[in-house]
Amino acid sequence: MKEQEKRNKWVVRIFAFLTACALWLYVMNEQNPIIERTFTVPLAKINLAENMIVNNMPEKVSVRLKGPRTTISSAREKDISAYVDFSDTAKGRHNFDIRVKSNYGEVTGMNPEAVILDIDKLGEREMEAEARIIGVPGSGVTIGKLELEPARVTVKGASNRLAAVFKLIVLVDVTGRDKNFEQQANVVPIAMDGSEMHDLSVQPDKVQIKALMMKQLASVELPVKPVISGVLRNNYTISSIKTLPEKVRLTAEPAVLANLTEIKTAPVIL
């Protein structure tokens, strides 16, 4: 009888244990179920040689994690790292797997999973920057002189991209300007097709602009009209008057030239 009671007690204990496990699983599944969540995280470079550069690498990737809701809900983008390992990579086009590490949950997917990247040697090129004027200055003035300091800057980036640089431009906005001014502006590398090459860096990336504004001048060609003064002796008349040159060119502010139709000489005393 005692043996039977012992067996019954063990059966009850085992049954209670299994019931507790089942209840725990039920509660966990109901109250803290397994979920998935997608994160957008920065894509980093590791083990890239100092004299090499990567073209067309995406800035971010999507990573999907799976785990209990309490765990996944507390995860943040900073807890997940996505990277490409460039150890011993030579110049050229290569296929790389994207690797992910996470302190929360299980990584169940990423987009993209791999990337094709161009690896090139890092180079530099010294070039002269050009000012490009935009906007309309104040009434009656124009740009007299523009100076850039420094006039020559260094462009850095992939060697094949450096070879494609057509010019460096500095945009100078003169809208409404009517006095001399100084300002800083970015230097922008431009390709032959006119597109901006944002993957290249410029040192220094800003230059100092010194602009000299001057009154706007116009030029006009006017006939010369001689002015006669005095009276000729008896029996003398003027048969013709000719000036050399017959016309002269005047340069002045537009308002000064607006009402002029001819240029008169000093009086010619007869």
MILORO-368111 format. One record per residue (C-alpha): residue in three letters; residue number from 0; x, y, z. Coordinates in steps of 0.25 Angstrom, whole numbers, plus 5000, padded with zeros to 4 digits. Example, Ala and Ser with C-alpha at 12.3 -4.5 7.8 and 13.67 -1.06 7.14 Angstrom:
2
<node><resn>ALA</resn><resi>0</resi><u>5049</u><v>4982</v><w>5031</w></node>
<node><resn>SER</resn><resi>1</resi><u>5055</u><v>4996</v><w>5029</w></node>
END
This chain:
270
<node><resn>MET</resn><resi>0</resi><u>5000</u><v>5000</v><w>5000</w></node>
<node><resn>LYS</resn><resi>1</resi><u>5011</u><v>5009</v><w>5004</w></node>
<node><resn>GLU</resn><resi>2</resi><u>5018</u><v>5007</v><w>4990</w></node>
<node><resn>GLN</resn><resi>3</resi><u>5005</u><v>5010</v><w>4983</w></node>
<node><resn>GLU</resn><resi>4</resi><u>5004</u><v>5023</v><w>4990</w></node>
<node><resn>LYS</resn><resi>5</resi><u>5018</u><v>5027</v><w>4987</w></node>
<node><resn>ARG</resn><resi>6</resi><u>5016</u><v>5024</v><w>4972</w></node>
<node><resn>ASN</resn><resi>7</resi><u>5003</u><v>5032</v><w>4973</w></node>
<node><resn>LYS</resn><resi>8</resi><u>5011</u><v>5044</v><w>4979</w></node>
<node><resn>TRP</resn><resi>9</resi><u>5021</u><v>5043</v><w>4968</w></node>
<node><resn>VAL</resn><resi>10</resi><u>5011</u><v>5043</v><w>4957</w></node>
<node><resn>VAL</resn><resi>11</resi><u>5004</u><v>5055</v><w>4963</w></node>
<node><resn>ARG</resn><resi>12</resi><u>5017</u><v>5062</v><w>4964</w></node>
<node><resn>ILE</resn><resi>13</resi><u>5021</u><v>5059</v><w>4950</w></node>
<node><resn>PHE</resn><resi>14</resi><u>5007</u><v>5063</v><w>4945</w></node>
<node><resn>ALA</resn><resi>15</resi><u>5008</u><v>5076</v><w>4953</w></node>
<node><resn>PHE</resn><resi>16</resi><u>5022</u><v>5079</v><w>4947</w></node>
<node><resn>LEU</resn><resi>17</resi><u>5017</u><v>5077</v><w>4933</w></node>
<node><resn>THR</resn><resi>18</resi><u>5004</u><v>5085</v><w>4936</w></node>
<node><resn>ALA</resn><resi>19</resi><u>5013</u><v>5096</v><w>4941</w></node>
<node><resn>CYS</resn><resi>20</resi><u>5022</u><v>5095</v><w>4928</w></node>
<node><resn>ALA</resn><resi>21</resi><u>5010</u><v>5096</v><w>4919</w></node>
<node><resn>LEU</resn><resi>22</resi><u>5004</u><v>5108</v><w>4927</w></node>
<node><resn>TRP</resn><resi>23</resi><u>5017</u><v>5115</v><w>4926</w></node>
<node><resn>LEU</resn><resi>24</resi><u>5018</u><v>5112</v><w>4911</w></node>
<node><resn>TYR</resn><resi>25</resi><u>5004</u><v>5117</v><w>4909</w></node>
<node><resn>VAL</resn><resi>26</resi><u>5006</u><v>5130</v><w>4917</w></node>
<node><resn>MET</resn><resi>27</resi><u>5019</u><v>5133</v><w>4910</w></node>
<node><resn>ASN</resn><resi>28</resi><u>5013</u><v>5130</v><w>4897</w></node>
<node><resn>GLU</resn><resi>29</resi><u>5000</u><v>5139</v><w>4900</w></node>
<node><resn>GLN</resn><resi>30</resi><u>5007</u><v>5150</v><w>4908</w></node>
<node><resn>ASN</resn><resi>31</resi><u>5021</u><v>5150</v><w>4902</w></node>
<node><resn>PRO</resn><resi>32</resi><u>5019</u><v>5144</v><w>4888</w></node>
<node><resn>ILE</resn><resi>33</resi><u>5031</u><v>5142</v><w>4878</w></node>
<node><resn>ILE</resn><resi>34</resi><u>5030</u><v>5154</v><w>4868</w></node>
<node><resn>GLU</resn><resi>35</resi><u>5039</u><v>5159</v><w>4857</w></node>
<node><resn>ARG</resn><resi>36</resi><u>5043</u><v>5174</v><w>4855</w></node>
<node><resn>THR</resn><resi>37</resi><u>5051</u><v>5181</v><w>4844</w></node>
<node><resn>PHE</resn><resi>38</resi><u>5061</u><v>5191</v><w>4847</w></node>
<node><resn>THR</resn><resi>39</resi><u>5069</u><v>5201</v><w>4838</w></node>
<node><resn>VAL</resn><resi>40</resi><u>5083</u><v>5202</v><w>4842</w></node>
<node><resn>PRO</resn><resi>41</resi><u>5096</u><v>5209</v><w>4836</w></node>
<node><resn>LEU</resn><resi>42</resi><u>5105</u><v>5200</v><w>4828</w></node>
<node><resn>ALA</resn><resi>43</resi><u>5120</u><v>5201</v><w>4833</w></node>
<node><resn>LYS</resn><resi>44</resi><u>5133</u><v>5198</v><w>4826</w></node>
<node><resn>ILE</resn><resi>45</resi><u>5144</u><v>5191</v><w>4834</w></node>
<node><resn>ASN</resn><resi>46</resi><u>5158</u><v>5187</v><w>4831</w></node>
<node><resn>LEU</resn><resi>47</resi><u>5159</u><v>5196</v><w>4818</w></node>
<node><resn>ALA</resn><resi>48</resi><u>5173</u><v>5200</v><w>4815</w></node>
<node><resn>GLU</resn><resi>49</resi><u>5176</u><v>5215</v><w>4817</w></node>
<node><resn>ASN</resn><resi>50</resi><u>5180</u><v>5217</v><w>4802</w></node>
<node><resn>MET</resn><resi>51</resi><u>5167</u><v>5210</v><w>4797</w></node>
<node><resn>ILE</resn><resi>52</resi><u>5153</u><v>5216</v><w>4795</w></node>
<node><resn>VAL</resn><resi>53</resi><u>5139</u><v>5209</v><w>4793</w></node>
<node><resn>ASN</resn><resi>54</resi><u>5130</u><v>5214</v><w>4782</w></node>
<node><resn>ASN</resn><resi>55</resi><u>5114</u><v>5212</v><w>4782</w></node>
<node><resn>MET</resn><resi>56</resi><u>5113</u><v>5206</v><w>4796</w></node>
<node><resn>PRO</resn><resi>57</resi><u>5099</u><v>5208</v><w>4802</w></node>
<node><resn>GLU</resn><resi>58</resi><u>5098</u><v>5216</v><w>4814</w></node>
<node><resn>LYS</resn><resi>59</resi><u>5088</u><v>5207</v><w>4821</w></node>
<node><resn>VAL</resn><resi>60</resi><u>5082</u><v>5193</v><w>4821</w></node>
<node><resn>SER</resn><resi>61</resi><u>5069</u><v>5187</v><w>4827</w></node>
<node><resn>VAL</resn><resi>62</resi><u>5071</u><v>5176</v><w>4837</w></node>
<node><resn>ARG</resn><resi>63</resi><u>5060</u><v>5167</v><w>4842</w></node>
<node><resn>LEU</resn><resi>64</resi><u>5061</u><v>5161</v><w>4856</w></node>
<node><resn>LYS</resn><resi>65</resi><u>5052</u><v>5150</v><w>4863</w></node>
<node><resn>GLY</resn><resi>66</resi><u>5050</u><v>5148</v><w>4878</w></node>
<node><resn>PRO</resn><resi>67</resi><u>5041</u><v>5149</v><w>4890</w></node>
<node><resn>ARG</resn><resi>68</resi><u>5033</u><v>5162</v><w>4889</w></node>
<node><resn>THR</resn><resi>69</resi><u>5039</u><v>5168</v><w>4902</w></node>
<node><resn>THR</resn><resi>70</resi><u>5053</u><v>5166</v><w>4896</w></node>
<node><resn>ILE</resn><resi>71</resi><u>5050</u><v>5171</v><w>4882</w></node>
<node><resn>SER</resn><resi>72</resi><u>5043</u><v>5183</v><w>4887</w></node>
<node><resn>SER</resn><resi>73</resi><u>5054</u><v>5188</v><w>4895</w></node>
<node><resn>ALA</resn><resi>74</resi><u>5064</u><v>5187</v><w>4883</w></node>
<node><resn>ARG</resn><resi>75</resi><u>5069</u><v>5199</v><w>4877</w></node>
<node><resn>GLU</resn><resi>76</resi><u>5077</u><v>5202</v><w>4864</w></node>
<node><resn>LYS</resn><resi>77</resi><u>5089</u><v>5205</v><w>4872</w></node>
<node><resn>ASP</resn><resi>78</resi><u>5089</u><v>5191</v><w>4877</w></node>
<node><resn>ILE</resn><resi>79</resi><u>5090</u><v>5185</v><w>4863</w></node>
<node><resn>SER</resn><resi>80</resi><u>5103</u><v>5186</v><w>4855</w></node>
<node><resn>ALA</resn><resi>81</resi><u>5103</u><v>5183</v><w>4840</w></node>
<node><resn>TYR</resn><resi>82</resi><u>5117</u><v>5184</v><w>4833</w></node>
<node><resn>VAL</resn><resi>83</resi><u>5125</u><v>5179</v><w>4821</w></node>
<node><resn>ASP</resn><resi>84</resi><u>5139</u><v>5174</v><w>4823</w></node>
<node><resn>PHE</resn><resi>85</resi><u>5149</u><v>5179</v><w>4813</w></node>
<node><resn>SER</resn><resi>86</resi><u>5161</u><v>5171</v><w>4818</w></node>
<node><resn>ASP</resn><resi>87</resi><u>5172</u><v>5168</v><w>4807</w></node>
<node><resn>THR</resn><resi>88</resi><u>5163</u><v>5174</v><w>4797</w></node>
<node><resn>ALA</resn><resi>89</resi><u>5170</u><v>5178</v><w>4784</w></node>
<node><resn>LYS</resn><resi>90</resi><u>5166</u><v>5189</v><w>4774</w></node>
<node><resn>GLY</resn><resi>91</resi><u>5154</u><v>5185</v><w>4765</w></node>
<node><resn>ARG</resn><resi>92</resi><u>5139</u><v>5181</v><w>4766</w></node>
<node><resn>HIS</resn><resi>93</resi><u>5136</u><v>5171</v><w>4776</w></node>
<node><resn>ASN</resn><resi>94</resi><u>5124</u><v>5164</v><w>4783</w></node>
<node><resn>PHE</resn><resi>95</resi><u>5123</u><v>5165</v><w>4798</w></node>
<node><resn>ASP</resn><resi>96</resi><u>5114</u><v>5159</v><w>4808</w></node>
<node><resn>ILE</resn><resi>97</resi><u>5107</u><v>5168</v><w>4818</w></node>
<node><resn>ARG</resn><resi>98</resi><u>5110</u><v>5163</v><w>4832</w></node>
<node><resn>VAL</resn><resi>99</resi><u>5101</u><v>5166</v><w>4844</w></node>
<node><resn>LYS</resn><resi>100</resi><u>5103</u><v>5166</v><w>4859</w></node>
<node><resn>SER</resn><resi>101</resi><u>5092</u><v>5168</v><w>4869</w></node>
<node><resn>ASN</resn><resi>102</resi><u>5090</u><v>5167</v><w>4884</w></node>
<node><resn>TYR</resn><resi>103</resi><u>5075</u><v>5165</v><w>4883</w></node>
<node><resn>GLY</resn><resi>104</resi><u>5068</u><v>5153</v><w>4877</w></node>
<node><resn>GLU</resn><resi>105</resi><u>5072</u><v>5145</v><w>4865</w></node>
<node><resn>VAL</resn><resi>106</resi><u>5075</u><v>5151</v><w>4851</w></node>
<node><resn>THR</resn><resi>107</resi><u>5065</u><v>5145</v><w>4841</w></node>
<node><resn>GLY</resn><resi>108</resi><u>5068</u><v>5153</v><w>4829</w></node>
<node><resn>MET</resn><resi>109</resi><u>5074</u><v>5166</v><w>4823</w></node>
<node><resn>ASN</resn><resi>110</resi><u>5072</u><v>5174</v><w>4811</w></node>
<node><resn>PRO</resn><resi>111</resi><u>5081</u><v>5174</v><w>4803</w></node>
<node><resn>GLU</resn><resi>112</resi><u>5089</u><v>5162</v><w>4807</w></node>
<node><resn>ALA</resn><resi>113</resi><u>5101</u><v>5165</v><w>4798</w></node>
<node><resn>VAL</resn><resi>114</resi><u>5106</u><v>5177</v><w>4790</w></node>
<node><resn>ILE</resn><resi>115</resi><u>5115</u><v>5178</v><w>4778</w></node>
<node><resn>LEU</resn><resi>116</resi><u>5125</u><v>5189</v><w>4781</w></node>
<node><resn>ASP</resn><resi>117</resi><u>5136</u><v>5196</v><w>4773</w></node>
<node><resn>ILE</resn><resi>118</resi><u>5149</u><v>5198</v><w>4781</w></node>
<node><resn>ASP</resn><resi>119</resi><u>5159</u><v>5208</v><w>4776</w></node>
<node><resn>LYS</resn><resi>120</resi><u>5172</u><v>5215</v><w>4780</w></node>
<node><resn>LEU</resn><resi>121</resi><u>5170</u><v>5228</v><w>4788</w></node>
<node><resn>GLY</resn><resi>122</resi><u>5177</u><v>5240</v><w>4780</w></node>
<node><resn>GLU</resn><resi>123</resi><u>5177</u><v>5255</v><w>4780</w></node>
<node><resn>ARG</resn><resi>124</resi><u>5178</u><v>5266</v><w>4770</w></node>
<node><resn>GLU</resn><resi>125</resi><u>5180</u><v>5281</v><w>4771</w></node>
<node><resn>MET</resn><resi>126</resi><u>5171</u><v>5290</v><w>4763</w></node>
<node><resn>GLU</resn><resi>127</resi><u>5167</u><v>5304</v><w>4761</w></node>
<node><resn>ALA</resn><resi>128</resi><u>5153</u><v>5308</v><w>4766</w></node>
<node><resn>GLU</resn><resi>129</resi><u>5145</u><v>5317</v><w>4757</w></node>
<node><resn>ALA</resn><resi>130</resi><u>5134</u><v>5327</v><w>4762</w></node>
<node><resn>ARG</resn><resi>131</resi><u>5120</u><v>5326</v><w>4755</w></node>
<node><resn>ILE</resn><resi>132</resi><u>5111</u><v>5338</v><w>4758</w></node>
<node><resn>ILE</resn><resi>133</resi><u>5097</u><v>5335</v><w>4760</w></node>
<node><resn>GLY</resn><resi>134</resi><u>5086</u><v>5346</v><w>4763</w></node>
<node><resn>VAL</resn><resi>135</resi><u>5084</u><v>5360</v><w>4759</w></node>
<node><resn>PRO</resn><resi>136</resi><u>5092</u><v>5371</v><w>4767</w></node>
<node><resn>GLY</resn><resi>137</resi><u>5085</u><v>5384</v><w>4771</w></node>
<node><resn>SER</resn><resi>138</resi><u>5081</u><v>5395</v><w>4761</w></node>
<node><resn>GLY</resn><resi>139</resi><u>5092</u><v>5402</v><w>4754</w></node>
<node><resn>VAL</resn><resi>140</resi><u>5104</u><v>5393</v><w>4759</w></node>
<node><resn>THR</resn><resi>141</resi><u>5111</u><v>5382</v><w>4754</w></node>
<node><resn>ILE</resn><resi>142</resi><u>5122</u><v>5372</v><w>4758</w></node>
<node><resn>GLY</resn><resi>143</resi><u>5136</u><v>5379</v><w>4756</w></node>
<node><resn>LYS</resn><resi>144</resi><u>5145</u><v>5368</v><w>4761</w></node>
<node><resn>LEU</resn><resi>145</resi><u>5144</u><v>5355</v><w>4768</w></node>
<node><resn>GLU</resn><resi>146</resi><u>5155</u><v>5349</v><w>4776</w></node>
<node><resn>LEU</resn><resi>147</resi><u>5155</u><v>5334</v><w>4782</w></node>
<node><resn>GLU</resn><resi>148</resi><u>5164</u><v>5331</v><w>4794</w></node>
<node><resn>PRO</resn><resi>149</resi><u>5170</u><v>5321</v><w>4792</w></node>
<node><resn>ALA</resn><resi>150</resi><u>5169</u><v>5321</v><w>4777</w></node>
<node><resn>ARG</resn><resi>151</resi><u>5174</u><v>5306</v><w>4776</w></node>
<node><resn>VAL</resn><resi>152</resi><u>5169</u><v>5295</v><w>4785</w></node>
<node><resn>THR</resn><resi>153</resi><u>5172</u><v>5280</v><w>4786</w></node>
<node><resn>VAL</resn><resi>154</resi><u>5161</u><v>5269</v><w>4782</w></node>
<node><resn>LYS</resn><resi>155</resi><u>5162</u><v>5256</v><w>4788</w></node>
<node><resn>GLY</resn><resi>156</resi><u>5155</u><v>5243</v><w>4784</w></node>
<node><resn>ALA</resn><resi>157</resi><u>5155</u><v>5230</v><w>4775</w></node>
<node><resn>SER</resn><resi>158</resi><u>5166</u><v>5232</v><w>4765</w></node>
<node><resn>ASN</resn><resi>159</resi><u>5156</u><v>5229</v><w>4753</w></node>
<node><resn>ARG</resn><resi>160</resi><u>5146</u><v>5239</v><w>4758</w></node>
<node><resn>LEU</resn><resi>161</resi><u>5157</u><v>5249</v><w>4760</w></node>
<node><resn>ALA</resn><resi>162</resi><u>5160</u><v>5248</v><w>4745</w></node>
<node><resn>ALA</resn><resi>163</resi><u>5146</u><v>5251</v><w>4742</w></node>
<node><resn>VAL</resn><resi>164</resi><u>5146</u><v>5265</v><w>4749</w></node>
<node><resn>PHE</resn><resi>165</resi><u>5144</u><v>5276</v><w>4738</w></node>
<node><resn>LYS</resn><resi>166</resi><u>5144</u><v>5288</v><w>4747</w></node>
<node><resn>LEU</resn><resi>167</resi><u>5142</u><v>5293</v><w>4761</w></node>
<node><resn>ILE</resn><resi>168</resi><u>5132</u><v>5304</v><w>4763</w></node>
<node><resn>VAL</resn><resi>169</resi><u>5128</u><v>5314</v><w>4774</w></node>
<node><resn>LEU</resn><resi>170</resi><u>5114</u><v>5320</v><w>4773</w></node>
<node><resn>VAL</resn><resi>171</resi><u>5114</u><v>5334</v><w>4777</w></node>
<node><resn>ASP</resn><resi>172</resi><u>5100</u><v>5340</v><w>4779</w></node>
<node><resn>VAL</resn><resi>173</resi><u>5100</u><v>5355</v><w>4776</w></node>
<node><resn>THR</resn><resi>174</resi><u>5085</u><v>5357</v><w>4777</w></node>
<node><resn>GLY</resn><resi>175</resi><u>5082</u><v>5371</v><w>4782</w></node>
<node><resn>ARG</resn><resi>176</resi><u>5097</u><v>5374</v><w>4785</w></node>
<node><resn>ASP</resn><resi>177</resi><u>5101</u><v>5388</v><w>4783</w></node>
<node><resn>LYS</resn><resi>178</resi><u>5113</u><v>5389</v><w>4791</w></node>
<node><resn>ASN</resn><resi>179</resi><u>5126</u><v>5382</v><w>4792</w></node>
<node><resn>PHE</resn><resi>180</resi><u>5125</u><v>5369</v><w>4800</w></node>
<node><resn>GLU</resn><resi>181</resi><u>5132</u><v>5357</v><w>4806</w></node>
<node><resn>GLN</resn><resi>182</resi><u>5126</u><v>5343</v><w>4809</w></node>
<node><resn>GLN</resn><resi>183</resi><u>5130</u><v>5328</v><w>4809</w></node>
<node><resn>ALA</resn><resi>184</resi><u>5124</u><v>5318</v><w>4799</w></node>
<node><resn>ASN</resn><resi>185</resi><u>5126</u><v>5303</v><w>4796</w></node>
<node><resn>VAL</resn><resi>186</resi><u>5135</u><v>5298</v><w>4785</w></node>
<node><resn>VAL</resn><resi>187</resi><u>5127</u><v>5288</v><w>4776</w></node>
<node><resn>PRO</resn><resi>188</resi><u>5134</u><v>5278</v><w>4767</w></node>
<node><resn>ILE</resn><resi>189</resi><u>5127</u><v>5277</v><w>4753</w></node>
<node><resn>ALA</resn><resi>190</resi><u>5127</u><v>5266</v><w>4743</w></node>
<node><resn>MET</resn><resi>191</resi><u>5127</u><v>5268</v><w>4728</w></node>
<node><resn>ASP</resn><resi>192</resi><u>5112</u><v>5266</v><w>4727</w></node>
<node><resn>GLY</resn><resi>193</resi><u>5110</u><v>5277</v><w>4737</w></node>
<node><resn>SER</resn><resi>194</resi><u>5106</u><v>5268</v><w>4749</w></node>
<node><resn>GLU</resn><resi>195</resi><u>5112</u><v>5270</v><w>4763</w></node>
<node><resn>MET</resn><resi>196</resi><u>5121</u><v>5260</v><w>4768</w></node>
<node><resn>HIS</resn><resi>197</resi><u>5117</u><v>5258</v><w>4783</w></node>
<node><resn>ASP</resn><resi>198</resi><u>5126</u><v>5246</v><w>4785</w></node>
<node><resn>LEU</resn><resi>199</resi><u>5139</u><v>5254</v><w>4784</w></node>
<node><resn>SER</resn><resi>200</resi><u>5144</u><v>5263</v><w>4796</w></node>
<node><resn>VAL</resn><resi>201</resi><u>5150</u><v>5277</v><w>4794</w></node>
<node><resn>GLN</resn><resi>202</resi><u>5161</u><v>5283</v><w>4804</w></node>
<node><resn>PRO</resn><resi>203</resi><u>5158</u><v>5293</v><w>4808</w></node>
<node><resn>ASP</resn><resi>204</resi><u>5143</u><v>5291</v><w>4805</w></node>
<node><resn>LYS</resn><resi>205</resi><u>5140</u><v>5306</v><w>4806</w></node>
<node><resn>VAL</resn><resi>206</resi><u>5147</u><v>5318</v><w>4800</w></node>
<node><resn>GLN</resn><resi>207</resi><u>5147</u><v>5333</v><w>4803</w></node>
<node><resn>ILE</resn><resi>208</resi><u>5140</u><v>5342</v><w>4793</w></node>
<node><resn>LYS</resn><resi>209</resi><u>5144</u><v>5356</v><w>4792</w></node>
<node><resn>ALA</resn><resi>210</resi><u>5135</u><v>5364</v><w>4782</w></node>
<node><resn>LEU</resn><resi>211</resi><u>5137</u><v>5378</v><w>4777</w></node>
<node><resn>MET</resn><resi>212</resi><u>5124</u><v>5385</v><w>4772</w></node>
<node><resn>MET</resn><resi>213</resi><u>5125</u><v>5396</v><w>4763</w></node>
<node><resn>LYS</resn><resi>214</resi><u>5115</u><v>5406</v><w>4756</w></node>
<node><resn>GLN</resn><resi>215</resi><u>5110</u><v>5400</v><w>4743</w></node>
<node><resn>LEU</resn><resi>216</resi><u>5115</u><v>5407</v><w>4731</w></node>
<node><resn>ALA</resn><resi>217</resi><u>5110</u><v>5408</v><w>4717</w></node>
<node><resn>SER</resn><resi>218</resi><u>5117</u><v>5411</v><w>4704</w></node>
<node><resn>VAL</resn><resi>219</resi><u>5111</u><v>5419</v><w>4692</w></node>
<node><resn>GLU</resn><resi>220</resi><u>5117</u><v>5424</v><w>4679</w></node>
<node><resn>LEU</resn><resi>221</resi><u>5112</u><v>5439</v><w>4676</w></node>
<node><resn>PRO</resn><resi>222</resi><u>5115</u><v>5448</v><w>4664</w></node>
<node><resn>VAL</resn><resi>223</resi><u>5124</u><v>5461</v><w>4667</w></node>
<node><resn>LYS</resn><resi>224</resi><u>5118</u><v>5474</v><w>4664</w></node>
<node><resn>PRO</resn><resi>225</resi><u>5127</u><v>5486</v><w>4662</w></node>
<node><resn>VAL</resn><resi>226</resi><u>5123</u><v>5499</v><w>4669</w></node>
<node><resn>ILE</resn><resi>227</resi><u>5126</u><v>5511</v><w>4661</w></node>
<node><resn>SER</resn><resi>228</resi><u>5129</u><v>5525</v><w>4668</w></node>
<node><resn>GLY</resn><resi>229</resi><u>5131</u><v>5538</v><w>4662</w></node>
<node><resn>VAL</resn><resi>230</resi><u>5129</u><v>5545</v><w>4648</w></node>
<node><resn>LEU</resn><resi>231</resi><u>5138</u><v>5543</v><w>4635</w></node>
<node><resn>ARG</resn><resi>232</resi><u>5144</u><v>5554</v><w>4627</w></node>
<node><resn>ASN</resn><resi>233</resi><u>5136</u><v>5560</v><w>4616</w></node>
<node><resn>ASN</resn><resi>234</resi><u>5135</u><v>5552</v><w>4603</w></node>
<node><resn>TYR</resn><resi>235</resi><u>5138</u><v>5539</v><w>4611</w></node>
<node><resn>THR</resn><resi>236</resi><u>5128</u><v>5527</v><w>4614</w></node>
<node><resn>ILE</resn><resi>237</resi><u>5129</u><v>5513</v><w>4620</w></node>
<node><resn>SER</resn><resi>238</resi><u>5128</u><v>5503</v><w>4609</w></node>
<node><resn>SER</resn><resi>239</resi><u>5129</u><v>5491</v><w>4618</w></node>
<node><resn>ILE</resn><resi>240</resi><u>5133</u><v>5486</v><w>4632</w></node>
<node><resn>LYS</resn><resi>241</resi><u>5139</u><v>5473</v><w>4634</w></node>
<node><resn>THR</resn><resi>242</resi><u>5143</u><v>5467</v><w>4647</w></node>
<node><resn>LEU</resn><resi>243</resi><u>5153</u><v>5456</v><w>4649</w></node>
<node><resn>PRO</resn><resi>244</resi><u>5149</u><v>5446</v><w>4655</w></node>
<node><resn>GLU</resn><resi>245</resi><u>5135</u><v>5448</v><w>4651</w></node>
<node><resn>LYS</resn><resi>246</resi><u>5130</u><v>5440</v><w>4663</w></node>
<node><resn>VAL</resn><resi>247</resi><u>5135</u><v>5437</v><w>4677</w></node>
<node><resn>ARG</resn><resi>248</resi><u>5131</u><v>5426</v><w>4687</w></node>
<node><resn>LEU</resn><resi>249</resi><u>5127</u><v>5431</v><w>4701</w></node>
<node><resn>THR</resn><resi>250</resi><u>5127</u><v>5421</v><w>4713</w></node>
<node><resn>ALA</resn><resi>251</resi><u>5119</u><v>5426</v><w>4726</w></node>
<node><resn>GLU</resn><resi>252</resi><u>5107</u><v>5422</v><w>4735</w></node>
<node><resn>PRO</resn><resi>253</resi><u>5095</u><v>5419</v><w>4727</w></node>
<node><resn>ALA</resn><resi>254</resi><u>5088</u><v>5431</v><w>4733</w></node>
<node><resn>VAL</resn><resi>255</resi><u>5098</u><v>5441</v><w>4728</w></node>
<node><resn>LEU</resn><resi>256</resi><u>5097</u><v>5435</v><w>4713</w></node>
<node><resn>ALA</resn><resi>257</resi><u>5082</u><v>5435</v><w>4713</w></node>
<node><resn>ASN</resn><resi>258</resi><u>5080</u><v>5449</v><w>4707</w></node>
<node><resn>LEU</resn><resi>259</resi><u>5092</u><v>5450</v><w>4698</w></node>
<node><resn>THR</resn><resi>260</resi><u>5091</u><v>5450</v><w>4683</w></node>
<node><resn>GLU</resn><resi>261</resi><u>5104</u><v>5457</v><w>4679</w></node>
<node><resn>ILE</resn><resi>262</resi><u>5117</u><v>5462</v><w>4684</w></node>
<node><resn>LYS</resn><resi>263</resi><u>5120</u><v>5477</v><w>4682</w></node>
<node><resn>THR</resn><resi>264</resi><u>5134</u><v>5482</v><w>4681</w></node>
<node><resn>ALA</resn><resi>265</resi><u>5140</u><v>5494</v><w>4688</w></node>
<node><resn>PRO</resn><resi>266</resi><u>5136</u><v>5507</v><w>4680</w></node>
<node><resn>VAL</resn><resi>267</resi><u>5144</u><v>5509</v><w>4667</w></node>
<node><resn>ILE</resn><resi>268</resi><u>5148</u><v>5524</v><w>4666</w></node>
<node><resn>LEU</resn><resi>269</resi><u>5147</u><v>5529</v><w>4652</w></node>
END
